[in-house]
Amino acid sequence: MRKHIKNQFTTLQVSNSKRNVLRKKNMFGLFKSKKKEIIKKYLEEGAQLLDVRTASEFNSNHIKGSKNIPVQVIDQNMKSLDKEKPVIVYCAMGGRSNMAANKLKANGFKVINAGGIGTMRKHLKP
C-alpha cells in the first residue's frame, strides 16, 4: 500500500516499510536538533564541560577548559562541580558520558550528555 506523506518541504509517495524508515530518521533528527539547542543554551549560561574519560585519555587529548572526572569516580567527586551551573558531559563515544549524566541528574544537576568528544567539538564551533 502506498501513502502520501507530507511535510513542510515536499510530498512523498512511499511504501509502508519506507515510511517507518522516514519516521525513525525524523525522530532521531528532532532529538539531535533539540540536544544541539540545549548545549548552545548551556554554553551561553556558562556551562561546565565535564570529560568523564580516563586521566590518560584526557591528558592525550581534551577540550580546553574542560574538567576531568573519570566516570568510575564520579560519585566521589561530583561535589567539585557547581550545582548552580549547567554541566555538559562528554567522553570518547557517548556511553560513559550517558552513565555520568544520569548520575549527575539523579543528584540534582542540570546536565546534558553531549556524547563523544568529536561531537562536543562540533558544538563548540562558532
N, C-alpha and C positions, 0 to 999 in steps of 0.2 A: 504494500500500500504506500502510495506517495502522498506527501502532505506538504503544504506550503508553510514555511517558517519565515516570519517577518521580523526584522529588527530595524533599528533606526537608519541603517545604511542600504539594505538590499532585501529582496525577497528570494529565498532559495526553495527549490523543489528537491526534496531529499527523501530517501527511504527511511524506514524505522531505525535500522542499525546506524545509519549515518547521523540521524537526529540525536541518538544517545551520545555519540562522539562529540557533536556540536555542543550539547548541554554540558558535558564534562569540561570542554575547553573553556566555555563561557564562565562556568562556575569557578574554575581554578584561576582564570584571568581576573575575576572580580576579587578573589582573596588576595592575589598578588598586588592588585591595584590598591586595595584597602591597606595592606601592610605597608606599601610604599608611602601612602599618605600619613599613616601613623608614625612611621620612622621620621619622616620630614618634620612633622609636628613636634615629636620628642626632641629632635635635634634643635629646633627653634627654642624649645623650653630649657635648653642646656643639659640634655641627657648625659648620663654616664655611660660610656662604652665599656662593656664588660666582655673580655675574651676568656672563655672557660676551657681553653686548650691547656695542655701541659706546659710547664715552665720552659722546657726545651723547645717546644713548638712556638711559643710566644717569643722567646729570645731569637729564634731564627728569622721570624717574620711576623710583624704585628702592625696594627694601625696606630699611628702616633696619637697619644692622648688616652689610649685605652688602658684599662686596669686588668691585670691578670689574676683571676682566682680560678684555679682548675675545678672542674665540676665535682671532682672527688672530695673536695674540701669546702664546697660552697656553704654547707650548713654551719661550719665553724667560723667562716669568715664573712658572712653576709652583713655582720654588724659594721664592717668597714665601709659599707655603701650608705649613701644618704637617702633615706626614705622619702625625703621631700622632693627629690629629683627623679625623673623617669630613668629607667635603665634599658639600654639596648644591648641584648646579649648575642654574641656570635661565637662560632667555633670553626672547625675545618669544613664541615659539610652540613651541619644543622641538627644532628642527633643530640649531641651533648648540650648544645645551647637550648634545645627544647626541654631537656630534663632540668637544666638550671632555671630557665624561665618559669617552669611550673613550680619549682621550689620557692622562688622569689615571690611569685603571685600568691602562693599559699601563706606567705609571711607578710603580706600587705604592701608589697612593692608594686609600683606602676611600671610594668615591664612588657617588652615585646621581643620575640625571638626573630632576629634578622636572618638566621640561617648561617650559611658559610661565610668565611672571610671575603671571598670574591664578591658575593652578593652585597656584603656590607660596604665594600669599597665602591661599588656602583652607586649605592645610596648616598655616599659622601661627595660624589662628583657634582659640581655646580650645573 
